[in-house]
Amino acid sequence: MTVPAKPGLYAVHGSACAFSDLDIAEREPGIPLYVGKAQKSLASRDVRVHFSIGTPSGSTTGQSTLRRSLAALLVDHLQLRPVPREKAPPHRFAMFALDEPSDARLTEWMHEHLRLATWVMPAEAGVSLGAVESAVITRLVSPLNLSGSPNPQFDLKAARARMARRARESVQAGRMES
């Protein structure tokens, strides 16, 4: 599948095994795990950032809400280690990344269990991409969408908070070793 370098929406679908690994009940067939928008390029946002294809440097988890949510739910299953994101302000541990081996394990899991669908925004749509995204998220109630979903997964917020705390603790442990 070729992902277009155009603005649009994307949906990330999971296999039955993905739902099981994430401990999420599949509500009905076809509901994606996550829906998002790419303002400039679906290829850049989805392929390079979310799925880490063609990225020359290490972790992309720090730049991806989807990856951080998956990491928070798969931390024990994949033995993931959160670390602070390099370019995030020091106090923003919620923007955690993963160490390189963990990031590679997450990417491998994603490639094995997830699939991507895209929709290119027509130039003549007459509505903003954000409005379309909001309507789709509200309609589908995808389990990994935190904002805009009328029924966000509260367990996901707690899991992400635990990952942020672990990233903060990794910095504090590093200071104590110095």
Contact map, one row per residue, 1 for C-alpha under 8 A:
1110000000000000000000000000000000000000000000000000000000000000000000000000000000000000000000000000000000000000000000000000000000000000000000000000000000000000000000000000000000
1111000000000000000000000000000000000000000000000000000000000000000000000000000000000000000000000000000000000000000000000000000000000000000000000000000000000000000000000000000000
1111100000000000000000000000000000000000011000100000000000000000000000000000000000000000000000000000000000000000000001000000000000000000000000000000000000000000000000000000000000
0111110000000000000000000000000000000000111000000000000000000000000000000000000000000000000000000000000000000000000000010000000000000000000000000000000000000000000000000000000000
0011111000000000000000000000000000000001111100000000000000000000000000000000000000000000000000000000000000000000000000000000000000000000000000000000000000000000000000000000000000
0001111100000000000000000000000000000111111000000000000000000000000000000000000000000000000000000000000000000000000000011000000000000000000000000000000000000000000000000000000000
0000111110000000000000000000000000001111110000000000000000000000000000000000000000000000000000000000000000000000000000011000000000000000000000000000000000000000000000000000000000
0000011111000000000000000000000000001111110000000000000000000000000000000000000000000000000000000000000000000000000001111000000010000000000000000000000000000000000000000000000000
0000001111100000000000000000000000111100010000000000000000000000000000000000000000000000000000000000000000000000000001111000000010001000000000000000000000000000000000000000000000
0000000111110000000000000000000000111100010001000000000000000000000000000000000000000000000000000000000000000000000111100000000000000000000000000000000000000000000000000000000000
0000000011111000000000000000000111110000000000000000000000000000000000000000000000000000000000000000000000000000000111000000000000000000000000000000000000000000000000000000000000
0000000001111100000000000000000111100000000000000000000000000000000000000000000000000000000000000000000000000000011110000000000000000000000000000000000000000000000000000000000000
0000000000111110000000000000011111000000000000000000000000000000000000000000000000000000000000000000000000000000011110000000000000000000000000000000000000000000000000000000000000
0000000000011111111000000000000110000000000000000000000000000000000000000000000000000000000000000000000000000000111000000000000000000000000000000000000000000000000000000000000000
0000000000001111111000000000000000000000000000000000000000000000000000000000000000000000000000000000000000000000110000000000000000000000000000000000000000000000000000000000000000
0000000000000111111100000100000000000000000000000000000000000000000000000000000000000000000000000000000000000000000000000000000000000000000000000000000000000000000000000000000000
0000000000000111111110000000000000000000000000000000000000000000000000000000000000000000000000000000000000000000100000000000000000000000000000000000000000000000000000000000000000
0000000000000111111111000000000000000000000000000000000000000000000000000000000000000000000000000000000000000000110000000000000000000000000000000000000000000000000000000000000000
0000000000000111111111111100000000000000000000000000000000000000000000000000000000000000000000000000000000000000000000000000000000000000000000000000000000000000000000000000000000
0000000000000001111111111000000000000000000000000000000000000000000000000000000000000000000000000000000000000000000000000000000000000000000000000000000000000000000000000000000000
0000000000000000111111110000000000000000000000000000000000000000000000000100100000000000000000000000000000000000000000000000000000000000000000000000000000000000000000000000000000
0000000000000000011111110000000000000000000000000000000000000000000001001100000000000000000000000000000000000000000000000000000000000000000000000000000000000000000000000000000000
0000000000000000001111111000000000000000000000000000000000000000000000001000000000000000000000000000000000000000000000000000000000000000000000000000000000000000000000000000000000
0000000000000000001111111100000000000000000000000000000000000000000000000000000000000000000000000000000000000000000000000000000000000000000000100000000000000000000000000000000000
0000000000000000001100111110000000000000000000000000000000000000000000000000000000000000000000000000000000000000000000000000000000000000000000000000000000000000000000000000000000
0000000000000001001000011111100000000000000000000000000000000000000000000000000000000000000000000000000000000000000000000000000000000000000000000000000000000000000000000000000000
0000000000000000000000001111101000000000000000000000000000000000000000000000000000000000000000000000000000000000000000000000000000000000000000000000000000000000000000000000000000
0000000000000000000000000111111000000000000000000000000000000000000000000000000000000000000000000000000000000000000000000000000000000000000000000000000000000000000000000000000000
0000000000000000000000000111111000000000000000000000000000000000000000000000000000000000000000000000000000000000000000000000000000000000000000000000000000000000000000000000000000
0000000000001000000000000001111100000000000000000000000000000000000000000000000000000000000000000000000000000000000000000000000000000000000000000000000000000000000000000000000000
0000000000001000000000000011111110000000000000000000000000000000000000000000000000000000000000000000000000000000000000000000000000000000000101000000000000000000000000000000000000
0000000000111100000000000000011111100000000000000000000000000000000000000000000000000000000000000000000000000000000000000000000000000000000101100000000000000000000000000000000000
0000000000111100000000000000001111100000000000000000000000000000000000000000000000000000000000000000000000000000000000000000000000000000000001111000000000000000000000000000000000
0000000000111000000000000000000111110000000000000000000000000000010000000000000000000000000000000000000000000000000000000000000000000000000001111000000000000000000000000000000000
0000000011110000000000000000000111111000000000000000000000000000000000000000000000000000000000000000000000000000000000000000000000001001100001001000000000000000000000000000000000
0000000011100000000000000000000001111100000000000000000000000000000000000000000000000000000000000000000000000000000000000000000000001000000000000000000000000000000000000000000000
0000001111000000000000000000000000111110010000000000000000000000000000000000000000000000000000000000000000000000000000000000000011001000000000000000000000000000000000000000000000
0000011111000000000000000000000000011111110011000000000000000000000000000000000000000000000000000000000000000000000000000000000000000000000000000000000000000000000000000000000000
0000011100000000000000000000000000001111110000000000000000000000000000000000000000000000000000000000000000000000000000000000000010000000000000000000000000000000000000000000000000
0000111100000000000000000000000000000111110000000000000000000000000000000000000000000000000000000000000000000000000000000000000000000000000000000000000000000000000000000000000000
0001111100000000000000000000000000000111111110000000000000000000000000000000000000000000000000000000000000000000000000000000000000000000000000000000000000000000000000000000000000
0011111111000000000000000000000000001111111111100000000000000000000000000000000000000000000000000000000000000000000001000000000000000000000000000000000000000000000000000000000000
0011110000000000000000000000000000000000111111110000000000000000000000000000000000000000000000000000000000000000000000000000000000000000000000000000000000000000000000000000000000
0000100000000000000000000000000000000000111111111000000000000000000000000000000000000000000000000000000000000000000000000000000000000000000000000000000000000000000000000000000000
0000000000000000000000000000000000000100111111111100000000000000000000000000000000000000000000000000000000000000000000000000000000000000000000000000000000000000000000000000000000
0000000001000000000000000000000000000100011111111110000000000000000000000000000000000000000000000000000000000000000000000000000000000000000000000000000000000000000000000000000000
0010000000000000000000000000000000000000011111111111110000000000000000000000000000000000000000000000000000000000000000000000000000000000000000000000000000000000000000000000000000
0000000000000000000000000000000000000000001111111111111000000000000000000000000000000000000000000000000000000000000000000000000000000000000000000000000000000000000000000000000000
0000000000000000000000000000000000000000000111111111101000011011000000000000000000000000000000000000000000000000000000000000000000000000000000000000000000000000000000000000000000
0000000000000000000000000000000000000000000011111111000000011001011000000000000000000000000000000000000000000000000000000000000000000000000000000000000000000000000000000000000000
0000000000000000000000000000000000000000000001111111100000000000000000000000000000000000000000000000000000100110000000000000000000000000000000000000000000000000000000000000000000
0000000000000000000000000000000000000000000000111111111000010000000000000000000000000000000000000000000000100000000000000000000000000000000000000000000000000000000000000000000000
0000000000000000000000000000000000000000000000111011111000000000000000000000000000000000000000000000000000000000000000000000000000000000000000000000000000000000000000000000000000
0000000000000000000000000000000000000000000000110001111100000000000000000000000000000000000000000000000000000000000000000000000000000000000000000000000000000000000000000000000000
0000000000000000000000000000000000000000000000011001111111000000000000000000000000000000000000000000000000000000000000000000000000000000000000000000000000000000000000000000000000
0000000000000000000000000000000000000000000000000000011111000000000000000000000000000000000000000000000000000000000000000000000000000000000000000000000000000000000000000000000000
0000000000000000000000000000000000000000000000000000001111100000000000000000000000000000000000000000000000000000000000000000000000000000000000000000000000000000000000000000000000
0000000000000000000000000000000000000000000000000000001111110000000000000000000000000000000000000001001000000000000000000000000000000000000000000000000000000000000000000000000000
0000000000000000000000000000000000000000000000000000000011111100000000000000000000000000000000001111001100000000000000000000000000000000000000000000000000000000000000000000000000
0000000000000000000000000000000000000000000000001101000001111111000000000000000000000000000000001000001000000000000000000000000000000000000000000000000000000000000000000000000000
0000000000000000000000000000000000000000000000001100000000111111101100000000000000000000000000011100001000000000000000000000000000000000000000000000000000000000000000000000000000
0000000000000000000000000000000000000000000000000000000000111111101100000000000000001000000000111100000000000000000000000000000000000000000000000000000000000000000000000000000000
0000000000000000000000000000000000000000000000001000000000011111100000000000000000000000000000101000000000000000000000000000000000000000000000000000000000000000000000000000000000
0000000000000000000000000000000000000000000000001100000000011111111100000000000000000000000000000000000000000000000000000000000000000000000000000000000000000000000000000000000000
0000000000000000000000000000000000000000000000000000000000001111111110000000000000000000000000000000000000000000000000000000000000000000000000000000000000000000000000000000000000
0000000000000000000000000000000001000000000000000100000000000001111111000000000000000000000000000000000000000000000000000000000000000000000000010000000000000000000000000000000000
0000000000000000000000000000000000000000000000000100000000001101111111100000000000000000000000000000000001000000000000000000000000000000000000000000000000000000000000000000000000
0000000000000000000000000000000000000000000000000000000000001101111111110000000000000000000000111000000000000000000000000000000000000000000000000000000000000001000000000000000000
0000000000000000000000000000000000000000000000000000000000000000111111111000000000000000000000000000000000000000000000000000000000000000000000010000000000010001000000000000000000
0000000000000000000001000000000000000000000000000000000000000000011111111100000000000000000000000000000000000000000000000000000000000000000000000000000000000000000000000000000000
0000000000000000000000000000000000000000000000000000000000000000001111111110000100000000000000000000000001000000000000000000000000000000000000000000000000000000000000000000000000
0000000000000000000000000000000000000000000000000000000000000000000111111110000000000000000000000000000000000000000000000000000000000000000000000000000000010011011000000000000000
0000000000000000000001100000000000000000000000000000000000000000000011111111000000000000000000000000000000000000000000000000000000000000000000000000000000010011000000000000000000
0000000000000000000011000000000000000000000000000000000000000000000001111111111100000000000000000000000000000000000000000000000000000000000000000000000000000000000000000000000000
0000000000000000000000000000000000000000000000000000000000000000000000111111111110000000000000000000000000000000000000000000000000000000000000000000000000000000000000000000000000
0000000000000000000000000000000000000000000000000000000000000000000000001111111100000000000000000000000000000000000000000000000000000000000000000000000000000000000000000000000000
0000000000000000000010000000000000000000000000000000000000000000000000000111111000000000000000000000000000000000000000000000000000000000000000000000000000000000000000000000000000
0000000000000000000000000000000000000000000000000000000000000000000000000111111100000000000000000000010011000000000000000000000000000000000000000000000000000000000000000000000000
0000000000000000000000000000000000000000000000000000000000000000000000000111111110000000000000000000010000000000000000000000000000000000000000000000000000000000000000000000000000
0000000000000000000000000000000000000000000000000000000000000000000000100111011111000000000000000110011011000000000000000000000000000000000000000000000000000000000000000000000000
0000000000000000000000000000000000000000000000000000000000000000000000000010001111100000000000000110010000000000000000000000000000000000000000000000000000000000000000000000000000
0000000000000000000000000000000000000000000000000000000000000000000000000000000111110000000000011110000000000000000000000000000000000000000000000000000000000000001101100000000000
0000000000000000000000000000000000000000000000000000000000000000000000000000000011111000000000011110000000000000000000000000000000000000000000000000000000000000000001110110000000
0000000000000000000000000000000000000000000000000000000000000000000000000000000001111101010010111100000000000000000000000000000000000000000000000000000000000000000000110110000000
0000000000000000000000000000000000000000000000000000000000000100000000000000000000111111000010111000000000000000000000000000000000000000000000000000000000000000000000000000000000
0000000000000000000000000000000000000000000000000000000000000000000000000000000000011111000000000000000000000000000000000000000000000000000000000000000000000000000000000000000000
0000000000000000000000000000000000000000000000000000000000000000000000000000000000001111100000000000000000000000000000000000000000000000000000000000000000000000000000000000000000
0000000000000000000000000000000000000000000000000000000000000000000000000000000000011111110110100000000000000000000000000000000000000000000000000000000000000000000000000000000000
0000000000000000000000000000000000000000000000000000000000000000000000000000000000000011111100000000000000000000000000000000000000000000000000000000000000000000000000000000000000
0000000000000000000000000000000000000000000000000000000000000000000000000000000000010001111110000000000000000000000000000000000000000000000000000000000000000000000000000000000000
0000000000000000000000000000000000000000000000000000000000000000000000000000000000000000111110000000000000000000000000000000000000000000000000000000000000000000000000000000000000
0000000000000000000000000000000000000000000000000000000000000000000000000000000000000001111111110000000000000000000000000000000000000000000000000000000000000000000000000000000000
0000000000000000000000000000000000000000000000000000000000000000000000000000000000011001011111110000000000000000000000000000000000000000000000000000000000000000000110110000000000
0000000000000000000000000000000000000000000000000000000000000000000000000000000000000000000111110000000000000000000000000000000000000000000000000000000000000001101100000000000000
0000000000000000000000000000000000000000000000000000000000000110000100000000000000011001000111111000000000000000000000000000000000000000000000000000000000000000000100000000000000
0000000000000000000000000000000000000000000000000000000000001100000100000000000001111000000111111100000000000000000000000000000000000000000000000000000000000000001100100000000000
0000000000000000000000000000000000000000000000000000000000111110000100000000000001111000000000111110000000000000000000000000000000000000000000000000000000000000000000000000000000
0000000000000000000000000000000000000000000000000000000000101100000000000000000111110000000000011111111000000000000000000000000000000000000000000000000000000000000000000000000000
0000000000000000000000000000000000000000000000000000000000100000000000000000000111100000000000001111111000000000000000000000000000000000000000000000000000000000000000000000000000
0000000000000000000000000000000000000000000000000000000001100000000000000000000000000000000000000111111100000000000000000000000000000000000000000000000000000000000000000000000000
0000000000000000000000000000000000000000000000000000000000000000000000000000000000000000000000000111111110000000000000000000000000000000000000000000000000000000000000000000000000
0000000000000000000000000000000000000000000000000000000000000000000000000000011110000000000000000111111111000000000000000000000000000000000000000000000000000000000000000000000000
0000000000000000000000000000000000000000000000000000000001111000000000000000000100000000000000000111111111100000000000000000000000000000000000000000000000000000000000000000000000
0000000000000000000000000000000000000000000000000000000000100000000000000000000000000000000000000001111111110000000000000000000000000000000000000000000000000000000000000000000000
0000000000000000000000000000000000000000000000000000000000000000000000000000010100000000000000000000111111111000000000000000000000000000000000000000000000000000000000000000000000
0000000000000000000000000000000000000000000000000000000000000000001000100000010100000000000000000000011111111100000000000000000000000000000000000000000000000000000000000000000000
0000000000000000000000000000000000000000000000000011000000000000000000000000000000000000000000000000001111111110000000000000000000000000000000000000000000000000000000000000000000
0000000000000000000000000000000000000000000000000000000000000000000000000000000000000000000000000000000111111111000000000000000000000000000000000000000000000000000000000000000000
0000000000000000000000000000000000000000000000000000000000000000000000000000000000000000000000000000000011111111100000000000000000000000000000000000000000000000000000000000000000
0000000000000000000000000000000000000000000000000010000000000000000000000000000000000000000000000000000001111111110000000000000000000000000000000000000000000000000000000000000000
0000000000000000000000000000000000000000000000000010000000000000000000000000000000000000000000000000000000111111111000000000000000000000000000000000000000000000000000000000000000
0000000000000000000000000000000000000000000000000000000000000000000000000000000000000000000000000000000000011111110000000000000000000000000000000000000000000000000000000000000000
0000000000000110110000000000000000000000000000000000000000000000000000000000000000000000000000000000000000001111111000000000000000000000000000000000000000000000000000000000000000
0000000000011110010000000000000000000000000000000000000000000000000000000000000000000000000000000000000000000111111100000000000000000000000000000000000000000000000000000000000000
0000000000011100000000000000000000000000000000000000000000000000000000000000000000000000000000000000000000000010111110000000000000000000000000000000000000000000000000000000000000
0000000001111000000000000000000000000000000000000000000000000000000000000000000000000000000000000000000000000000011111000000000000000000000000000000000000000000000000000000000000
0000000001111000000000000000000000000000000000000000000000000000000000000000000000000000000000000000000000000000001111100000000000000000000000000000000000000000000000000000000000
0010000111100000000000000000000000000000010000000000000000000000000000000000000000000000000000000000000000000000000111110000000000000000000000000000000000000000000000000000000000
0000000111000000000000000000000000000000000000000000000000000000000000000000000000000000000000000000000000000000000011111000000000000000000000000000000000000000000000000000000000
0001011110000000000000000000000000000000000000000000000000000000000000000000000000000000000000000000000000000000000001111100000000000000000000000000000000000000000000000000000000
0000011110000000000000000000000000000000000000000000000000000000000000000000000000000000000000000000000000000000000000111110100010000000000000000000000000000000000000000000000000
0000000000000000000000000000000000000000000000000000000000000000000000000000000000000000000000000000000000000000000000011111100000000000000000000000000000000000000000000000000000
0000000000000000000000000000000000000000000000000000000000000000000000000000000000000000000000000000000000000000000000001111110000000000000000000000000000000000000000000000000000
0000000000000000000000000000000000000000000000000000000000000000000000000000000000000000000000000000000000000000000000000111110000000000000000000000000000000000000000000000000000
0000000000000000000000000000000000000000000000000000000000000000000000000000000000000000000000000000000000000000000000001111111100000000000000000000000000000000000000000000000000
0000000000000000000000000000000000000000000000000000000000000000000000000000000000000000000000000000000000000000000000000011111100000000000000000000000000000000000000000000000000
0000000000000000000000000000000000000000000000000000000000000000000000000000000000000000000000000000000000000000000000000000111110110000000000000000000000000000000000000000000000
0000000000000000000000000000000000000000000000000000000000000000000000000000000000000000000000000000000000000000000000000000111111110000000000000000000000000000000000000000000000
0000000110000000000000000000000000001010000000000000000000000000000000000000000000000000000000000000000000000000000000001000001111111000000000000000000000000000000000000000000000
0000000000000000000000000000000000001000000000000000000000000000000000000000000000000000000000000000000000000000000000000000000111111100000000000000000000000000000000000000000000
0000000000000000000000000000000000000000000000000000000000000000000000000000000000000000000000000000000000000000000000000000001111111110000000000000000000000000000000000000000000
0000000000000000000000000000000000000000000000000000000000000000000000000000000000000000000000000000000000000000000000000000001111111111000000000000000000000000000000000000000000
0000000010000000000000000000000000111000000000000000000000000000000000000000000000000000000000000000000000000000000000000000000011111111100000000000000000000000000000000000000000
0000000000000000000000000000000000000000000000000000000000000000000000000000000000000000000000000000000000000000000000000000000001111111110000000001000000000000000000000000000000
0000000000000000000000000000000000000000000000000000000000000000000000000000000000000000000000000000000000000000000000000000000000111111111000000000000000000000000000000000000000
0000000000000000000000000000000000100000000000000000000000000000000000000000000000000000000000000000000000000000000000000000000000011111111100000000000000000000000000000000000000
0000000000000000000000000000000000100000000000000000000000000000000000000000000000000000000000000000000000000000000000000000000000001111111111001001100000000000000000000000000000
0000000000000000000000000000000000000000000000000000000000000000000000000000000000000000000000000000000000000000000000000000000000000111111110000001110000000000000000000000000000
0000000000000000000000000000000000000000000000000000000000000000000000000000000000000000000000000000000000000000000000000000000000000011111110000000000000000000000000000000000000
0000000000000000000000000000001100000000000000000000000000000000000000000000000000000000000000000000000000000000000000000000000000000001111111000000000000000000000000000000000000
0000000000000000000000000000000000000000000000000000000000000000000000000000000000000000000000000000000000000000000000000000000000000000111111101000111100000000000000000000000000
0000000000000000000000000000001111100000000000000000000000000000000000000000000000000000000000000000000000000000000000000000000000000000100111111000100000000000000000000000000000
0000000000000000000000010000000111000000000000000000000000000000000000000000000000000000000000000000000000000000000000000000000000000000000011111100000110000000000000000000000000
0000000000000000000000000000000011000000000000000000000000000000010010000000000000000000000000000000000000000000000000000000000000000000000001111100000110010000000000000000000000
0000000000000000000000000000000011100000000000000000000000000000000000000000000000000000000000000000000000000000000000000000000000000000100011111111100110000000000000000000000000
0000000000000000000000000000000000000000000000000000000000000000000000000000000000000000000000000000000000000000000000000000000000000000000000111111100110001000000000000000000000
0000000000000000000000000000000000000000000000000000000000000000000000000000000000000000000000000000000000000000000000000000000000000000000000001111100100000000000000000000000000
0000000000000000000000000000000000000000000000000000000000000000000000000000000000000000000000000000000000000000000000000000000000000100110000001111110000000000000000000000000000
0000000000000000000000000000000000000000000000000000000000000000000000000000000000000000000000000000000000000000000000000000000000000000110011001111111100000000000000000000000000
0000000000000000000000000000000000000000000000000000000000000000000000000000000000000000000000000000000000000000000000000000000000000000010010000001111100000000000000000000000000
0000000000000000000000000000000000000000000000000000000000000000000000000000000000000000000000000000000000000000000000000000000000000000000010000000111110000000000000000000000000
0000000000000000000000000000000000000000000000000000000000000000000000000000000000000000000000000000000000000000000000000000000000000000000010111110111111000000000000000000000000
0000000000000000000000000000000000000000000000000000000000000000000000000000000000000000000000000000000000000000000000000000000000000000000000111100001111111000000000000000000000
0000000000000000000000000000000000000000000000000000000000000000000000000000000000000000000000000000000000000000000000000000000000000000000000000000000111111100000000000000000000
0000000000000000000000000000000000000000000000000000000000000000000000000000000000000000000000000000000000000000000000000000000000000000000000000000000011111110000000000000000000
0000000000000000000000000000000000000000000000000000000000000000000010011000000000000000000000000000000000000000000000000000000000000000000000010000000011111111000000000000000000
0000000000000000000000000000000000000000000000000000000000000000000000000000000000000000000000000000000000000000000000000000000000000000000000000100000011111111100000000000000000
0000000000000000000000000000000000000000000000000000000000000000000000000000000000000000000000000000000000000000000000000000000000000000000000000000000001111111110000000000000000
0000000000000000000000000000000000000000000000000000000000000000000000011000000000000000000000000000000000000000000000000000000000000000000000000000000000111111111000000000000000
0000000000000000000000000000000000000000000000000000000000000000000110011000000000000000000001000000000000000000000000000000000000000000000000000000000000011111111100000000000000
0000000000000000000000000000000000000000000000000000000000000000000000000000000000000000000001000000000000000000000000000000000000000000000000000000000000001111111110000000000000
0000000000000000000000000000000000000000000000000000000000000000000000010000000000000000000000000000000000000000000000000000000000000000000000000000000000000111111111000000000000
0000000000000000000000000000000000000000000000000000000000000000000000010000000001000000000001010000000000000000000000000000000000000000000000000000000000000011111111100000000000
0000000000000000000000000000000000000000000000000000000000000000000000000000000001000000000011110000000000000000000000000000000000000000000000000000000000000001111111110000000000
0000000000000000000000000000000000000000000000000000000000000000000000000000000000000000000010000000000000000000000000000000000000000000000000000000000000000000111111111000000000
0000000000000000000000000000000000000000000000000000000000000000000000000000000001100000000000000000000000000000000000000000000000000000000000000000000000000000011111111100000000
0000000000000000000000000000000000000000000000000000000000000000000000000000000001110000000010010000000000000000000000000000000000000000000000000000000000000000001111111110000000
0000000000000000000000000000000000000000000000000000000000000000000000000000000000110000000010000000000000000000000000000000000000000000000000000000000000000000000111111111000000
0000000000000000000000000000000000000000000000000000000000000000000000000000000000000000000000000000000000000000000000000000000000000000000000000000000000000000000011111111100000
0000000000000000000000000000000000000000000000000000000000000000000000000000000000110000000000000000000000000000000000000000000000000000000000000000000000000000000001111111110000
0000000000000000000000000000000000000000000000000000000000000000000000000000000000110000000000000000000000000000000000000000000000000000000000000000000000000000000000111111111000
0000000000000000000000000000000000000000000000000000000000000000000000000000000000000000000000000000000000000000000000000000000000000000000000000000000000000000000000011111111100
0000000000000000000000000000000000000000000000000000000000000000000000000000000000000000000000000000000000000000000000000000000000000000000000000000000000000000000000001111111110
0000000000000000000000000000000000000000000000000000000000000000000000000000000000000000000000000000000000000000000000000000000000000000000000000000000000000000000000000111111111
0000000000000000000000000000000000000000000000000000000000000000000000000000000000000000000000000000000000000000000000000000000000000000000000000000000000000000000000000011111111
0000000000000000000000000000000000000000000000000000000000000000000000000000000000000000000000000000000000000000000000000000000000000000000000000000000000000000000000000001111111
0000000000000000000000000000000000000000000000000000000000000000000000000000000000000000000000000000000000000000000000000000000000000000000000000000000000000000000000000000111111
0000000000000000000000000000000000000000000000000000000000000000000000000000000000000000000000000000000000000000000000000000000000000000000000000000000000000000000000000000011111
